Amino acid sequence: MSEVLTVNYDEKPCYDIIFTDNFGILGDKISELGFEGRKVCIVTDSNVKPLYANEVLNVIEPHCSFTCVYELPAGENNKNLDEISKVYEFLIENHFDRNDLLLALGGGVVGDMTGFIASTYLRGIAFIQIPTTLLAQADSSIGGKTGVDFKGYKNMVGAFYMPRLVYMNLSTLKTLDGRQYASGFAEIMKHGLIKDQKFYIWLLDHIYEINDREMDTLIPMLKKSCSVKKAVVENDPKEKGERALLNFGHTLGHAIEKARNFELFHGECVALGCIAASFISWKRNLISMDDYYEIRDMFVPFNLPISVDNIDIDEVINNTKSDKKVDSKAVKFILLNKIGKAFIDTTVTEDEMRKALEEILWVEDNE
Ligand code: GLY
């Protein structure tokens, strides 16, 4: 069981995304890409290594002259230049050259860091994304954004650098913690909301299969979700315009994430941000009240929050100003014209943000 999508860059085929339920053909793909007999370093983290590193090693060893595993400490707080330097040292000590290959085996942090190392080590070495979380499969492994956090700012230092392949073994989702799975799903729902109403309806029609992680549903779901992202990044690979639509739910989402000291998961904050942006869209008469409540309530069966407590609204609004989605003049918001059609808006006022945050703020007598 496997499916493929090819992502273009500069109107030429650039890399394939493989959707499958095992690691079986990864070795053959490495050979097909021209890395037969080369050195391969699997970069993973302390959570994922015990689960999948040996399985991946077994599949690739027959195809490579040398294999090794580098274990990053797990967690966003380790996504920094100090940890990156240690990987450079490891690659130098093991004599990796520009014809060798890195594999990013893990979630978004591993993918972003490995991609950044690949973009800079010897001015560029090839890498393959092997995302093992739904968040990384739905979003961060596609489109070539790589980087690290810097002095409290998320993804402040990085590069656009394309992988040679994205290999998704969706059976890795079977071991994913329920909250992590729901968090990844928020990005999938986002793709339906911004670009594809039919896909959004398909997701609502498959709640049970999605929550049960049925492979027959996961493969078409990820393929459709990635085809939405593929179309956007092909049109605008370096986020000069349209790619910003992928930030739907992220302006207030990131601001809430920061205000809650990163205790909430990224996708949980994205869900809250999508609800807040939909609320603003409703109040501007862009979508109907029924659409707004439908969008809000559809996060519930997918185990995502529709309200948040312990936030200071002024702090959240303030956080939007230090986010990268701010250009020199205004906060960049993504709003909806209808379900499946988003647009960029730079005129959202603090008052609109405040009302949207009041709407999602959990207070006891709401219950
Ligand atoms: N995560 C949004 C993007 O890839 O542009």
Boltz pocket constraint, residues with backbone or C-beta under 6 A from the ligand:
constraints:
  - pocket:
      binder: B
      contacts: [[A, 139], [A, 140], [A, 142], [A, 143], [A, 145], [A, 243], [A, 246], [A, 247]]
      max_distance: 6.0
